[in-house]
Amino acid sequence: MFDDSRLEDPDALTGIDAPLRHLAQAGARLRIEAGQADLSTLSDLGDRYRPRAVIASGPEARLIRAVLEPSCPVPFVAWPMHALPAWVGPLDLVIVLTDKTYDPDVSGTVAEAQRRGARVIVACPEGSPVAEQAAGASTTIIPTRTGDPLAAAIVVLDGLSQIGLGPDVHIERVADAMDAVAEACSPHQTLATNPAKDLALSIGDDLPLVWGGSVLAARASRRIAEALREASGLPALAADAGDLVPVIEASRSRDPFADPFDDPDDGLCTSLIVLDDDSDDSVVLRTRGQLLALAERHDVRVRTIRHDAGNDVERYSVLLLNGLFGATYLSLGLASTT
C-alpha cells in the first residue's frame, strides 16, 4: 500500500536523500563534463573529413542514435555488442562510451577499430586504463569525471553537432533545464507543487504503463519504466501503442468503494503515463489521442509529463528526470510495505 504521508515526512524523506541529491546534481555533472572536454580535436571530422557511417556502442548509445538519426547526414548504427560489424573500416567513425575505469571488452573494441583504420571517439573516465589503452593517432579521448553516462553522451552529442553530424545541443540550456526540474521536484516542495510527488501519488497503488510517441520520448519511457519497476517491485511496461492497447482493454475497472486493506490485490488498477515532448508528427498526435480515448473508456487513470521547450536533448532530459524523481518518491511511499 502506498503511504502518501511519507512524501511530506521530513524523517522519511531523509531515507531517499542520496538518490534525490544524485538526480538534483544532473545539471552540475553535465557542466563538469562539458567544462573539461576539449572538442577542438574533432575539428578534422568536419567538412574536410566526412565519415561514411557512424557506429556507437556503450551506455546511452541508443540515445545518441535517437538524437542523430533525423538529421545525421550519414548512416548511424547503435551497436549493442562489443565486437564491431564486419563492414567497419577506414571510412567510418566509431564512438565508444563507458563509465568503467577498466573494461577489457571496451578496450578490445577500440583496438579493433584502430586496427581497421577507423576514426575513434572514446568517452571514458579520465586517466583510466581504458583511456591509456585507447590512446592513438586516430583516437580522440573525451575524459569523463562524474561517472554519469547521460552527461557523457550529451557532451559527445555536442561534439558531433560541432562537426556537422547532428543538431545543436546547447549544453548550458540543457543543464539549466535539469536544474529547473531539480528545483520543482525538491523534497521541500509540497505535494501540491511537486510534480514528481504528484506522479508517485497518482500511480502509487497502480500498475503503470509508460508511453512516449516520438523516438526520444519512447527512449525516456523505457528508462522510466525500469526505474518504476525497481522502485515498486511490480511490473511497469513501456511499449509502443499497439502493445499497450490490449493491456488497457484488459485493465480492471476502479471500484471507489473497494477497501484495499481487505484485499490489496483487488486495488491494483492500471495507470497510463504519457510522455509529451511536443512532437508535431501527425502519427504521434493521432496515436496519443487514440490512447487517451481508450484509457478514458476503460477507466485508466492518465498522467502526462510534458516539456515543450528547447531542443530534443533538453526535452528528453526533462522528461527523463521528472520520471526518475517520480520513481524515487514512489519507492518512499511504498517503503513501509515492501
N, C-alpha and C positions, 0 to 999 in steps of 0.2 A: 504494500500500500504506500502511495506517495504521501508524504507529510509536508505540506506546503509551509508549515510554521518554521521548519528548519531553514528555509530560504531567508528568513528575517532574524534568525537567532545568531547573535554575534559569536557565541561559543561554538555553535555548529559550523558556522562559516569558516572558522579558523582551520577546520579539518580539510578544507579544499583550498587553503591559501596558496600552496605551492603550484597546483595546476592553474589556478586563476592568474597568479603572477606570471607564469610561463606564457600564457595566452596574451596577457596585457603587454608583455615585452616584445611582441612580434614586430612592431614598428621599429623599436630600438635595435633589434637584431638585424633587421633589413638595412638600417642606416650604417651599422657597423660593417656589414659585409660590403655594402656599396662604397663605403669610405676608403676601404683598403684595396679594393680591386683596381688594378691597372689595366684598363681595357684598351689602351692605346696599342698594345701588342697585337691586337686583332686588325689593325688598320690595313694590312696587306690582304685581308679577306674581303675587301670592298670591291670597287669596280675593277681593280687590276686582277683579282683572282676571284672567280665565282665558282663554288663547288658544283659538281654535277648533282650531288644529293647530300642530305644531312641525315645522320643517324645518331640517336641519343639513347643512352642506357643509364639505369640507376634511378634513385628516388626522384620523383616528380618529372621523369622523362615524358610521361603522358600529358602532364600539364604543359610542358614546352610544346609538344605536338599540338595540343588543343589551341594554343595561342597562335602558333605559326601557320598552321595549315591553311587558314583562309587567305593569307597574304604572302606566304613564303614563295619566292619566285622559282624555287627548285623543289623536287620531291623531298618529303620529310618522313622518316620512319622512327617510331619509338620501339626500341628493340628490348624485349623482356629478358633475354638471355645474355650471358657474358660472352659467349662465342659470337663473333661477328658473322653476318651473312657472307656467303662466298663471293658476292659481287663487289664488295667494298674494296676500293683501290686508290691509286694516287689522285684521282679526280674528286674524291669525296672528303667530307668533313665529319669527323666522329666526335661526339660530345659525351663525356663520361662524368657522372655526378656520384659522389659518395660522401657519407658523413663519417666513415670509418678511417681511423688513422692507419690501420694495416688491413689490407684486403687482397689476398693473392689473386682472386678472380678478377678484380678491377685492374690490378697491375698486369695480369695476363692479357686482358682486353686491350689495354693501352699499348702493350708491347706488340701485340698482333697488328693493331692499326698502324703503328710505326713501321713494322716490318713490311707492310703492304704499301707504304709510302703515303698514307692518308694524312691529312692535316688533323690535329687532335686538340681539343679543348678539354681540360680536366679541372673540375671544381672539387677540391678536396681539402682536408684540414691542413693548415699552414705548418710547414716543417715536418710533415709526417713522412713515414716510409713510402706511402703511396705517392706523395709529391716528389720525393727523391727518385723513385724508380720511374716516374713518368717523365722526368726531365729529358729534353731533347730538342734538336733544332726545329723540328716540325710541330712541337707541342707548346701550347700556351697554358700555363698553370694559373688558375684563379684560386688563390688561397682563401680558405674559409676559417672562421674563428669561433662561430657560435654553435655549430652543430645543427643548424636549422635548415633542413632540405628545401623548404619553401623559399627562404631568404636567398639561398644559393641559386635556386632555379630562376628567381626573379632577376638576380644580377646577371646570370647567363643570358636571359632574355633581353636585358638591356644592352649587353654587348652585341648580340645578334641584330638588334634593331639598329645599332650604330653602323653596322656594315651592310645594311640593306636587306637583311634576311627575315626581318619581322617588323611588326608595328612598334611605334613609340611606347615606352613603358612609363616614363616619368616617375622614377623611384620615390622621390620625395613626396609626391602626391599620394602614392600607394601607402607609404609609411604614415602619412598624416591620416589617411582613411582608417588604417589599422588602429591608430591611437584613438580615433573617434569611437570606434567600436569598443575599445577597452574602457573608455570613459562611460559610455552608455550602459555597458554590461558590468560595471563595477559592483562588487558586493555591497557597497554603500548606497547604491540606488535601490529604491523600494520596488516591490512587485508592480506597483502602478506605473513606474517609469523605466524599469529594466526589461528590455525586450527578450533577453536570454532567460531571465527568471520566468517571464510570462510564457515563453516557449516550453520550458520544463514543466510548468504548471498545466499547460494545455494538453500535453502528451503523457503526463505522469502516470496515469493508470491505463494507458492505451498501448497498442502495438503500432508503431509508427511506420508509415510509408513515406519515402522521400523522392520527389521528382523535380528534375531540372530539365527544361526544354532545350536550351542551347547546349552546345558541346561542353562549354566551360561550366555551366550550371549543372550539367549531368555529372561532370567530374567532381564538383563540390558535393553533389548529393551522395556520391559513393563514400567520400571521406566522412561526411556527417553521419551516414548510416553506420559506418564502422565505429565511430565514437559513441553513438547511441547504443549499439549492441554491447560495447564494453562497459558503458555506464549502467545499463539496466540488467544485463544478463539475459535479455529477452530478444527475440528476433526483431530486426529492423531491416526493411527491404528498400534498396534504391534500385530502380529499374526504369526501363522505357515504359511509356504509357500503355502499350499493348500488353505488357506483362503485369501491370498494376490493375488493369480493368477487372480481370476475374477475381482478384483479391478483394477489391472494393465491392464487387457484386456479391461476394460470399461473406462479407463482414456482418457481424452481429449487430442488431439494432440496439440502440441505447434504451435502457429501462430507467426512467428517472426515479422510480420507487425502489430500485434494487438496493439491497444492503450489502456493500462489498465486504463487510466484516463477516457476514453469514456465509457467503460464497465468493471468495476473492476472484476465482477464475471466471465467474459469471460477469464480473465487471470489466473484463478485458475487451474493449472495443477497438476500432481502428481509427487512426488519425492520419491525415494526409498533410505532409509538409511540402509546400510548393516554393521552389527557389526561383525568383523572378529577377533576372538581370537586365530587364528592359529590352529584351530581344524584339526586333520588329519583323522577324521572319514569319510569314503568313502561316506556315505549317505549325510553328511553335505556338502562335496565338490561337489557332483553331484547336490544337490538341489540348492546350491549357483550358480553354472554355469547355471542351467536352469532358475533361476530367473533373472540373469543378461542378458541372451539372450532374455528372454521375455521382459524385460524392454527396451532393445535396439530396439526390433521390434515395440514397441508401443510408442517410443519417450519419455520414462520416464527417467528423469534425475536420475543418481545414485551417491550417495556419500558414500564412505566407511570409517568407523572408524576402525582402525586396531591397535592391540598391540600383538606382538608375543613373548614377553619376560616374564620371571618369571613364577610363578605358577598360578593356577586357580584364587586364590583370587586377586593377583596382576592384572591379565588381566581383570577380572571383574571390579575391582575398576577403572582402567584406562579408559575402555570403558564407564563406567557409568559417570565418572567425565567429560570426553570430551563431552558427550551428554548433561549433565546438564549445562555446561558452554555455549554450543551452544544454549540451550533453553533460557538462561539468556540474551544472546546477541540478540536472536530473539525477545524477549519481548521489548528490547530497540529499535530495528529497526521498530517495529510496534507501538510503544508508541504514535506516533503523530497522528495515525489514529484509535486507539482502545480506 
